[in-house]
Amino acid sequence: MAGRNRGGGSDGGGDEPEFRPLRPRAGRSAGSMRQAEAAVGDATRGGQVGSGAPRPARSRPGRGTPGRTPPGTTTPDGRPWPPTGPTGRKPVAGQPGAAEWRYERYRQKAYNSGKSPDDLLSFDDYKRLHYDQAASGQRPGRSGGPEQVAAKRYLTENHGVDQVENVNLGGRFPDGVRDNNSGGTDYFEVGATTQGGLPESRERKKIAEELGVLGPNDTLQFVDKKAPEEENWIKYSAGDDPHSKRRPTP
């Protein structure tokens, strides 16, 4: 009597796995057992159970954001995308090419995290907000340049304003706070104004979001970093329009 072939069917070819007939359990009909056996056979022929057939490969998205700026193109400023990354050793801050080297590293990190060029700062904005501040010893993106730092110090020393970085006001973070005599809070933003006395457009956008959550006894003061004296403050209350309210004229 031939021994049992463990690797294949009765012909000993080994191409098909052996399946023992299912024996009916108590409470199961022979018909239901035949259906189960048929299902196993279908799965085997489809390459799903024990057939050794490879499963279809899953598609994996490439780096970068699909559908926005495809790889192999250039950004509006003519830089390659995907970025090639910085070359050579990292220059010391202040040396020629130091800002460019850091910007290319910033672009490469952004690409590796799945961002597109639309999500990145331009070189000029990156240099102003990050490199220049770090090179001057400031915290990038927060404390600002020398004029802004001096204005904040003036507010603290002359008007009792606490410099903060973690007070959330409508998803924004004001530069300073102090309690007022009405039981509310005075919030402070320090920045630049236009020649017409309005805060710069990016500042107005920030102010608009902050005004939307001011309490009835709260105020928001916009302080020109070049003229931080109180007579130059733009004072807002809830409901004010930051796109029309200007710095007081002498």
Backbone hydrogen bonds, N-H to C=O, Kabsch-Sander energy under -0.5 kcal/mol:
donor,donor_aa,acceptor,acceptor_aa,energy
6,R,4,R,-0.8
12,G,9,G,-1.5
28,R,25,R,-2.3
33,M,29,S,-1.6
34,R,30,A,-2.0
35,Q,31,G,-1.9
36,A,32,S,-1.9
37,E,33,M,-2.4
38,A,34,R,-2.2
39,A,35,Q,-2.0
40,V,36,A,-2.0
41,G,37,E,-2.1
42,D,38,A,-2.3
43,A,39,A,-2.3
44,T,40,V,-2.1
45,R,41,G,-2.4
46,G,42,D,-1.8
47,G,44,T,-1.5
48,Q,43,A,-2.6
49,V,43,A,-0.8
50,G,48,Q,-0.5
64,G,111,Y,-0.8
68,R,65,T,-1.4
69,T,65,T,-0.7
72,G,81,W,-1.7
73,T,70,P,-0.8
73,T,81,W,-1.2
75,T,79,R,-2.9
78,G,75,T,-2.8
81,W,73,T,-2.7
95,Q,92,V,-2.5
98,A,95,Q,-2.0
101,W,97,G,-2.4
102,R,98,A,-1.8
103,Y,99,A,-2.1
104,E,100,E,-2.3
105,R,101,W,-1.6
106,Y,102,R,-2.2
107,R,103,Y,-2.4
108,Q,104,E,-2.2
109,K,105,R,-2.4
110,A,106,Y,-2.0
111,Y,107,R,-2.4
112,N,108,Q,-2.4
113,S,109,K,-1.3
114,G,111,Y,-1.8
115,K,110,A,-2.4
119,D,116,S,-2.0
120,L,117,P,-1.3
126,Y,122,S,-2.9
127,K,123,F,-2.7
128,R,124,D,-2.2
129,L,125,D,-2.9
130,H,126,Y,-2.4
131,Y,126,Y,-1.4
132,D,127,K,-3.5
134,A,130,H,-2.4
135,A,131,Y,-2.9
136,S,132,D,-1.3
137,G,134,A,-1.4
138,Q,133,Q,-2.9
141,G,129,L,-1.9
142,R,139,R,-1.7
143,S,139,R,-0.8
144,G,139,R,-0.6
149,V,145,G,-2.5
150,A,146,P,-2.5
151,A,147,E,-2.2
152,K,148,Q,-2.3
153,R,149,V,-2.1
154,Y,150,A,-2.1
155,L,151,A,-2.1
156,T,152,K,-2.0
157,E,153,R,-2.6
158,N,154,Y,-2.3
159,H,155,L,-2.0
160,G,156,T,-0.8
161,V,155,L,-1.5
162,D,177,V,-2.9
163,Q,161,V,-0.5
164,V,175,D,-1.6
168,N,166,N,-0.7
169,L,167,V,-0.5
169,L,172,R,-3.4
172,R,169,L,-1.1
175,D,188,F,-1.8
176,G,188,F,-1.5
177,V,162,D,-1.8
178,R,186,D,-1.4
180,N,184,G,-2.0
183,G,180,N,-1.3
186,D,178,R,-3.1
187,Y,185,T,-0.6
187,Y,219,T,-2.8
188,F,176,G,-2.6
189,E,221,Q,-2.6
191,G,223,V,-2.3
194,T,198,L,-3.5
197,G,194,T,-1.7
200,E,192,A,-2.1
203,E,200,E,-0.6
204,R,200,E,-2.3
205,K,201,S,-2.0
206,K,202,R,-1.6
207,I,203,E,-2.7
208,A,204,R,-2.5
209,E,205,K,-1.5
210,E,206,K,-1.8
211,L,207,I,-2.9
212,G,208,A,-1.1
213,V,210,E,-1.6
214,L,211,L,-1.1
218,D,215,G,-1.4
219,T,185,T,-2.1
220,L,236,Y,-2.1
221,Q,187,Y,-3.3
222,F,220,L,-0.5
222,F,234,I,-2.8
223,V,189,E,-3.4
223,V,221,Q,-0.6
224,D,222,F,-0.5
224,D,227,A,-0.5
225,K,191,G,-3.3
227,A,224,D,-1.2
232,N,229,E,-2.2
233,W,230,E,-1.7
234,I,222,F,-2.4
235,K,233,W,-0.7
236,Y,220,L,-3.1
236,Y,234,I,-0.6
240,D,237,S,-2.2
244,S,241,D,-1.4
245,K,241,D,-1.7
247,R,197,G,-2.3
